[in-house]
Amino acid sequence: MKGFARPTLPANLSEPCPPIPELDTESWDALNKAYIDLAFSYGECEMRRKAIVEVFG
C-alpha cells in the first residue's frame, strides 16, 4: 500500500482575501455599493477558506 499524498492546493484557494476598500465619499449610494461589494468579496473569501479547511484541515 502506498503512502497518502496530500493534494496540491489550487492557486485560487491560496490567494489572500482582498483588502477592504477605503471609502472617501459621503454619498449614501456609494456607501451602499461599497457595502454590497464588501459582502460579496467576504462571501467569496469565506468559501475559499471553508474549502481549504475541508480539504486540507
C-alpha positions as CSV (number, residue, x, y, z in Angstrom):
1,M,0.0,0.0,0.0
2,K,1.4,3.4,-1.0
3,G,1.6,6.3,1.4
4,F,-1.0,9.0,1.4
5,A,-0.2,12.0,-0.8
6,R,-1.8,15.3,0.2
7,P,-3.5,17.0,-2.7
8,T,-1.9,20.1,-4.2
9,L,-3.5,23.4,-3.1
10,P,-5.2,25.1,-6.0
11,A,-3.8,28.6,-6.7
12,N,-7.2,30.3,-6.3
13,L,-7.6,28.9,-2.8
14,S,-4.2,30.2,-1.7
15,E,-4.9,33.8,-2.7
16,P,-5.3,36.2,0.3
17,C,-8.6,37.9,0.9
18,P,-8.9,41.3,-0.8
19,P,-8.3,44.4,1.4
20,I,-11.3,46.4,2.5
21,P,-11.5,49.3,0.1
22,E,-11.3,52.8,1.7
23,L,-14.4,54.9,1.2
24,D,-13.7,58.6,0.5
25,T,-17.2,59.9,-0.1
26,E,-20.2,60.9,1.9
27,S,-22.6,59.6,-0.7
28,W,-25.1,57.1,0.7
29,D,-25.3,55.5,-2.8
30,A,-21.5,55.0,-2.7
31,L,-21.7,53.6,0.8
32,N,-24.4,51.1,-0.3
33,K,-22.4,49.9,-3.3
34,A,-19.3,49.6,-1.2
35,Y,-21.2,47.5,1.4
36,I,-22.6,45.2,-1.3
37,D,-19.1,44.8,-2.8
38,L,-17.6,44.1,0.6
39,A,-20.3,41.5,1.4
40,F,-19.7,39.8,-2.0
41,S,-15.9,39.8,-1.5
42,Y,-16.2,38.4,2.0
43,G,-18.5,35.6,0.8
44,E,-16.0,34.5,-1.9
45,C,-13.2,34.6,0.6
46,E,-15.1,32.6,3.2
47,M,-16.0,30.0,0.6
48,R,-12.3,29.6,-0.3
49,R,-11.4,29.4,3.4
50,K,-14.0,26.7,4.0
51,A,-12.8,24.7,1.0
52,I,-9.2,24.8,2.4
53,V,-10.3,23.6,5.8
54,E,-12.4,20.8,4.3
55,V,-9.7,19.5,2.0
56,F,-6.5,20.2,4.0
57,G,-7.8,20.6,7.6
